[in-house]
């Protein structure tokens, strides 16, 4: 993972880590007079009542009698409120919390990755598609089967979350695509740092004053200073060594 050197130790390359009829009937009681004689006039009032009843709006069931709406799986949640980037994670994905199978979608093994990142540091986790996220996990098991086995036991923990596309934003509105000017306006003076590439095309990590564990990545600091947009947002805790 990439992060500024002064945020943790003097050597940047050694410490930057990749992360749901009613039918009414009326009787005709007025159709006959006394002793079975016909009534003097047709039951106009009764007819009017039937007509009024027949045009009434159908009853609507109370909201508390309706079944609850189905709750979508985590990757299908695309509303802005679902994916706020903050110091504790991104949306429901919280640093240090268990990553469950329900949060990985129907075929989690397809999103598994295990590779070296940054300065040859091992990285392992799962990619989600909606929105586009990469979730680094610990402990590292080396295989999808091993990681999913821990997830079933609620022992697979979120180590870092990388936002790789539009959608998730900070509470103030910064996400992938934000420029240095955007970050300065929304979060205060940004601090760019050259770092080893984490995933590729991300050799500049930018910290902002009010978010201690959030980093905005740019292709390079030179391009960032000329107005280029950020390509990724990482959320991770630099105090965690075993990623």
Secondary structure as the mmCIF struct_conf table of DSSP 4:
data_model
#
loop_
_struct_conf.conf_type_id
_struct_conf.id
_struct_conf.beg_label_comp_id
_struct_conf.beg_label_asym_id
_struct_conf.beg_label_seq_id
_struct_conf.end_label_comp_id
_struct_conf.end_label_asym_id
_struct_conf.end_label_seq_id
HELX_RH_3T_P HELX_RH_3T_P1 UNK A 5 UNK A 7
TURN_TY1_P TURN_TY1_P1 UNK A 8 UNK A 8
BEND BEND1 UNK A 10 UNK A 10
HELX_RH_AL_P HELX_RH_AL_P1 UNK A 12 UNK A 15
HELX_RH_3T_P HELX_RH_3T_P2 UNK A 29 UNK A 31
STRN STRN1 UNK A 32 UNK A 32
HELX_RH_3T_P HELX_RH_3T_P3 UNK A 34 UNK A 36
HELX_LH_PP_P HELX_LH_PP_P1 UNK A 37 UNK A 37
STRN STRN2 UNK A 38 UNK A 38
HELX_LH_PP_P HELX_LH_PP_P2 UNK A 39 UNK A 39
BEND BEND2 UNK A 40 UNK A 41
HELX_RH_AL_P HELX_RH_AL_P2 UNK A 44 UNK A 54
TURN_TY1_P TURN_TY1_P2 UNK A 55 UNK A 55
BEND BEND3 UNK A 56 UNK A 56
HELX_LH_PP_P HELX_LH_PP_P3 UNK A 57 UNK A 59
HELX_RH_3T_P HELX_RH_3T_P4 UNK A 63 UNK A 65
BEND BEND4 UNK A 66 UNK A 66
HELX_LH_PP_P HELX_LH_PP_P4 UNK A 67 UNK A 73
HELX_RH_3T_P HELX_RH_3T_P5 UNK A 74 UNK A 76
BEND BEND5 UNK A 79 UNK A 79
HELX_RH_3T_P HELX_RH_3T_P6 UNK A 80 UNK A 82
STRN STRN3 UNK A 84 UNK A 86
TURN_TY1_P TURN_TY1_P3 UNK A 87 UNK A 88
STRN STRN4 UNK A 89 UNK A 90
TURN_TY1_P TURN_TY1_P4 UNK A 91 UNK A 92
STRN STRN5 UNK A 93 UNK A 94
TURN_TY1_P TURN_TY1_P5 UNK A 95 UNK A 96
BEND BEND6 UNK A 97 UNK A 97
STRN STRN6 UNK A 98 UNK A 98
HELX_RH_3T_P HELX_RH_3T_P7 UNK A 101 UNK A 104
TURN_TY1_P TURN_TY1_P6 UNK A 106 UNK A 107
HELX_RH_3T_P HELX_RH_3T_P8 UNK A 108 UNK A 111
STRN STRN7 UNK A 112 UNK A 117
TURN_TY1_P TURN_TY1_P7 UNK A 118 UNK A 120
STRN STRN8 UNK A 121 UNK A 128
TURN_TY1_P TURN_TY1_P8 UNK A 129 UNK A 132
STRN STRN9 UNK A 133 UNK A 138
BEND BEND7 UNK A 139 UNK A 139
BEND BEND8 UNK A 142 UNK A 143
HELX_RH_AL_P HELX_RH_AL_P3 UNK A 144 UNK A 152
TURN_TY1_P TURN_TY1_P9 UNK A 153 UNK A 154
HELX_LH_PP_P HELX_LH_PP_P5 UNK A 156 UNK A 156
STRN STRN10 UNK A 157 UNK A 163
BEND BEND9 UNK A 165 UNK A 167
STRN STRN11 UNK A 169 UNK A 170
TURN_TY1_P TURN_TY1_P10 UNK A 171 UNK A 172
BEND BEND10 UNK A 173 UNK A 173
STRN STRN12 UNK A 175 UNK A 175
TURN_TY1_P TURN_TY1_P11 UNK A 176 UNK A 177
HELX_RH_AL_P HELX_RH_AL_P4 UNK A 180 UNK A 187
BEND BEND11 UNK A 188 UNK A 188
STRN STRN13 UNK A 191 UNK A 194
BEND BEND12 UNK A 198 UNK A 201
STRN STRN14 UNK A 204 UNK A 208
TURN_TY1_P TURN_TY1_P12 UNK A 209 UNK A 210
STRN STRN15 UNK A 211 UNK A 218
BEND BEND13 UNK A 219 UNK A 219
HELX_RH_AL_P HELX_RH_AL_P5 UNK A 221 UNK A 225
TURN_TY1_P TURN_TY1_P13 UNK A 226 UNK A 227
HELX_LH_PP_P HELX_LH_PP_P6 UNK A 228 UNK A 230
STRN STRN16 UNK A 232 UNK A 236
TURN_TY1_P TURN_TY1_P14 UNK A 238 UNK A 239
#
